Amino acid sequence: MPTTFIPTNASPNPANYYIGRGILFWTRDGSGERLLGNCTSCQLKPAVKQLDHFSSQRGLKLKDRSVVIEANMNVIIKLDEFTADNLALALMGEEGGWVPFRS
């Protein structure tokens, strides 16, 4: 009889493994959700800047406090469907019509 694993906070437990799959949607400026197409990779990278403070009251300089002064989140999305809307998102622009080339 196969072993049944139930997800818990305890480790190790194979039931806690996560295999990420899903559908990725994007919403711009309160407009409706839009499916981005096939997403081959999606990464969230937090970026935190801290200001360190050091005590100068003794001979040895000791860090006594570290304060977060800036917190950002970088999102890296790799798509393999190059539509006009996806290209506009990548270039931080807006999808419009085609502009004819004039010489």
GUMAR-761739 format. One line per field, with one value per residue: chain; x, y negated, z negated of N, C-alpha, C in turn. Coordinates in Angstrom, 3 decimals, decimal comma. Each point is the difference from the previous one (the first is absolute). Layout:
residues N
cadena <- (A_...)
neast <- (X_...)
nnorth <- (Y_...)
nup <- (Z_...)
caeast <- (X_...)
canorth <- (Y_...)
caup <- (Z_...)
ceast <- (X_...)
cnorth <- (Y_...)
cup <- (Z_...)
//
This chain:
residues 103
cadena <- (A_A_A_A_A_A_A_A_A_A_A_A_A_A_A_A_A_A_A_A_A_A_A_A_A_A_A_A_A_A_A_A_A_A_A_A_A_A_A_A_A_A_A_A_A_A_A_A_A_A_A_A_A_A_A_A_A_A_A_A_A_A_A_A_A_A_A_A_A_A_A_A_A_A_A_A_A_A_A_A_A_A_A_A_A_A_A_A_A_A_A_A_A_A_A_A_A_A_A_A_A_A_A)
neast <- (0,843_-0,277_1,079_-0,893_0,372_-0,117_-0,215_1,172_0,209_-0,077_1,320_0,401_-0,688_-0,007_-0,995_1,114_0,393_0,521_-0,827_0,629_-1,258_-0,441_-0,958_0,722_-0,634_-0,307_0,009_-0,345_0,340_-0,332_0,622_-0,697_-0,100_1,274_-0,281_1,173_-0,578_0,774_0,097_1,247_-0,068_-0,188_0,719_-0,055_0,599_-0,078_-0,047_0,801_-0,127_1,123_-0,274_1,283_-0,175_1,088_0,222_0,214_-0,688_0,525_1,090_-0,843_0,000_-1,188_-0,532_-0,777_-0,104_-0,984_-0,216_-1,137_0,657_0,064_-1,205_0,526_-0,817_0,966_-0,713_0,454_-0,599_0,132_-0,355_-0,673_-0,952_0,540_-0,920_-0,779_-0,982_0,536_0,237_-1,211_-0,389_0,721_-0,514_-0,901_-0,657_-0,683_-0,836_0,387_-0,260_0,102_1,185_-0,577_0,919_0,519_0,400)
nnorth <- (1,170_-0,997_-0,687_-0,492_-1,098_-0,599_-1,131_-0,298_-0,616_1,299_0,015_0,901_-0,376_1,056_-0,020_-0,504_0,914_-1,006_0,357_-1,138_-0,105_-0,615_-0,869_-0,771_-0,840_-1,066_-0,939_-0,871_-0,819_1,073_0,221_0,697_1,192_0,217_1,085_0,239_1,165_0,775_0,214_-0,155_-1,220_0,037_-1,107_0,094_-1,195_0,183_-1,319_0,171_-1,314_0,145_-0,766_0,270_0,172_-0,707_0,645_-1,230_0,666_0,964_0,627_1,005_-0,252_-0,071_0,845_-1,059_-0,348_0,615_-1,076_0,592_-0,494_1,171_0,315_0,810_0,261_0,767_-0,122_1,225_-0,319_1,279_-0,620_0,946_-0,849_-0,379_-0,512_-0,839_0,574_1,207_-0,375_-0,543_1,092_0,742_-0,844_0,327_0,477_-0,451_1,002_-0,412_-0,767_0,489_-0,538_-0,488_0,661_-1,184_-0,038)
nup <- (0,000_0,912_-0,321_-0,841_0,673_-1,169_0,745_-0,553_-1,133_-0,266_-0,139_0,835_1,068_0,793_-0,877_-0,534_0,901_0,697_0,941_0,247_0,177_1,076_-0,100_0,821_-0,828_0,724_-0,937_0,933_-0,973_-0,677_1,162_0,864_-0,538_0,322_0,705_-0,605_-0,011_0,736_-1,299_0,459_-0,563_-1,315_-0,233_-1,308_0,114_-1,323_-0,070_-1,032_-0,244_-0,684_-1,038_-0,068_-1,299_-0,296_-1,123_-0,444_-0,915_0,748_-0,341_-0,172_1,270_-0,607_0,863_-0,285_1,272_0,633_0,766_0,354_1,070_0,615_0,483_0,906_1,008_0,483_1,111_0,205_1,136_0,325_1,108_0,623_-0,350_1,159_-0,794_0,666_-0,680_0,200_1,246_0,010_-0,640_0,836_0,878_-0,939_1,029_1,017_0,123_1,173_0,979_1,206_-0,054_1,079_0,691_-0,188_1,240)
caeast <- (-0,843_0,848_-0,005_-0,688_0,624_-0,875_0,836_0,101_1,120_1,182_0,883_-0,343_-1,281_-0,182_-1,262_0,247_0,652_-0,837_0,367_-0,735_-0,638_-1,212_-0,316_0,465_-0,806_0,534_-0,980_0,671_-0,767_-1,393_-0,757_-0,254_1,124_0,372_0,877_1,262_0,453_0,873_1,047_1,009_0,651_-0,497_0,801_-0,197_1,258_-0,062_1,203_-0,135_1,154_0,025_0,948_0,582_0,472_1,049_0,263_1,356_0,199_1,094_1,122_-0,373_-1,203_-0,969_-1,283_-1,052_-1,329_-0,086_-1,347_-0,378_-0,347_-0,650_-0,341_-0,557_-0,157_0,231_-0,701_0,600_-0,909_0,448_-1,115_0,412_-1,012_0,299_-1,131_0,188_-0,246_1,121_1,137_-0,250_0,299_1,445_0,655_-0,672_-0,770_-1,397_-0,274_-0,819_-0,054_1,247_0,280_0,600_1,324_0,020_1,367)
canorth <- (-1,170_-1,191_-0,916_-1,258_-1,124_-1,148_-1,182_-0,532_-0,928_0,779_0,415_0,152_0,606_-0,139_-0,670_-1,438_-0,410_-0,828_-0,047_-1,182_-0,069_-0,787_-0,946_-1,321_-1,110_-1,328_-1,076_-1,295_-1,200_0,269_0,600_1,421_0,930_0,462_1,165_-0,345_1,072_0,987_-0,588_1,026_-0,267_-1,163_-0,144_-1,157_-0,253_-1,169_-0,824_-0,788_-0,820_-0,263_-0,983_0,514_-0,989_0,562_-0,702_-0,544_-0,268_0,812_0,123_0,869_-0,473_1,089_-0,334_0,127_-0,040_0,020_-0,463_0,132_-1,313_0,171_1,386_0,133_1,362_0,130_1,127_0,396_0,926_0,400_0,464_0,361_-0,454_-1,405_-0,747_-1,447_-0,356_0,457_-0,844_-1,295_0,173_0,151_-1,280_-0,986_-0,874_0,362_0,559_-0,882_0,525_-0,072_-1,296_0,261_-0,580_-0,975_-0,426)
caup <- (0,000_0,076_-1,138_0,237_-0,694_-0,220_-0,218_-1,359_-0,163_-0,354_1,089_1,415_0,338_1,449_0,304_-0,025_1,245_0,856_1,409_0,443_1,306_-0,108_1,065_-0,409_0,493_-0,273_-0,035_0,103_-0,343_-0,314_1,102_-0,218_0,051_1,325_-0,006_0,647_0,881_-0,622_-0,828_-0,250_-1,275_-0,727_-1,212_-0,865_-0,695_-0,876_-0,100_-1,229_-0,380_-1,431_-0,506_-1,238_-0,970_-0,826_-1,256_-0,127_-1,423_-0,530_0,915_1,109_0,700_0,080_0,625_-1,000_0,605_1,455_0,315_1,405_0,544_1,293_0,323_1,339_0,495_1,431_0,603_1,272_0,673_1,337_0,817_1,346_0,953_0,277_0,553_-0,133_-1,403_-0,811_0,325_-0,637_-1,424_-0,166_0,276_-0,848_0,875_0,203_1,314_0,836_1,353_0,744_0,595_1,315_0,248_1,099_0,294)
ceast <- (0,898_-0,154_-0,693_0,676_-0,991_0,882_-0,063_1,108_1,283_0,794_0,877_-1,350_-0,228_-1,310_0,158_0,662_-0,976_0,562_-0,846_-0,484_-1,231_-0,165_0,337_-0,838_0,666_-1,147_0,755_-0,991_-1,490_-0,825_-0,159_1,253_0,237_0,967_1,262_0,478_0,918_1,168_0,997_0,715_-0,603_0,755_-0,377_1,282_-0,136_1,347_-0,197_1,291_-0,113_1,043_0,485_0,469_1,008_0,202_1,453_0,355_1,141_1,096_-0,322_-1,313_-0,942_-1,280_-1,089_-1,403_0,128_-1,450_-0,249_-0,443_-0,675_-0,250_-0,694_-0,165_0,199_-0,691_0,634_-0,886_0,564_-1,188_0,527_-1,085_0,177_-1,175_0,294_-0,210_1,170_1,250_-0,150_0,273_1,500_0,726_-0,614_-0,755_-1,450_-0,177_-0,933_-0,151_1,362_0,137_0,654_1,339_-0,094_1,430_0,055)
cnorth <- (-1,246_-0,883_-1,294_-1,087_-1,140_-1,211_-0,495_-1,048_0,731_0,353_1,128_0,684_-0,211_-0,688_-1,519_-0,497_-0,784_0,017_-1,089_0,094_-0,872_-0,908_-1,391_-1,074_-1,315_-0,987_-1,319_-1,101_0,268_0,551_1,489_0,850_0,462_1,165_-0,326_1,061_0,943_-0,678_1,107_-0,191_-1,258_-0,053_-1,273_-0,177_-1,249_-0,720_-0,956_-0,768_-0,313_-1,067_0,517_-1,155_0,691_-0,869_-0,456_-0,253_0,794_0,079_0,839_-0,481_1,183_-0,479_0,230_-0,061_0,020_-0,297_0,168_-1,374_0,098_1,482_0,028_1,471_-0,035_1,257_0,264_1,078_0,299_0,616_0,441_-0,286_-1,506_-0,653_-1,485_-0,438_0,418_-0,831_-1,380_0,074_0,045_-1,326_-1,162_-1,025_0,427_0,526_-0,944_0,611_-0,069_-1,397_0,231_-0,728_-0,952_-0,459_-1,456)
cup <- (0,000_-1,240_0,393_-0,827_-0,098_-0,252_-1,443_-0,021_-0,326_1,251_-0,507_0,165_1,502_0,380_-0,012_1,284_0,851_1,415_0,619_1,441_-0,177_1,194_-0,515_0,682_-0,378_0,016_0,026_-0,357_-0,205_1,145_-0,277_0,093_1,427_-0,146_0,784_0,981_-0,761_-0,704_-0,336_-1,336_-0,621_-1,330_-0,738_-0,796_-0,873_-0,028_-1,176_-0,245_-1,481_-0,315_-1,353_-0,882_-0,905_-1,236_-0,035_-1,461_-0,618_1,049_1,230_0,601_0,200_0,681_-1,027_0,595_1,518_0,363_1,492_0,498_1,365_0,227_1,358_0,338_1,503_0,491_1,356_0,604_1,382_0,729_1,355_1,035_0,188_0,711_-0,173_-1,452_-0,895_0,260_-0,642_-1,502_-0,237_0,180_-0,780_0,834_0,049_1,407_0,726_1,369_0,633_0,578_1,342_0,147_1,183_0,211_0,424)
//
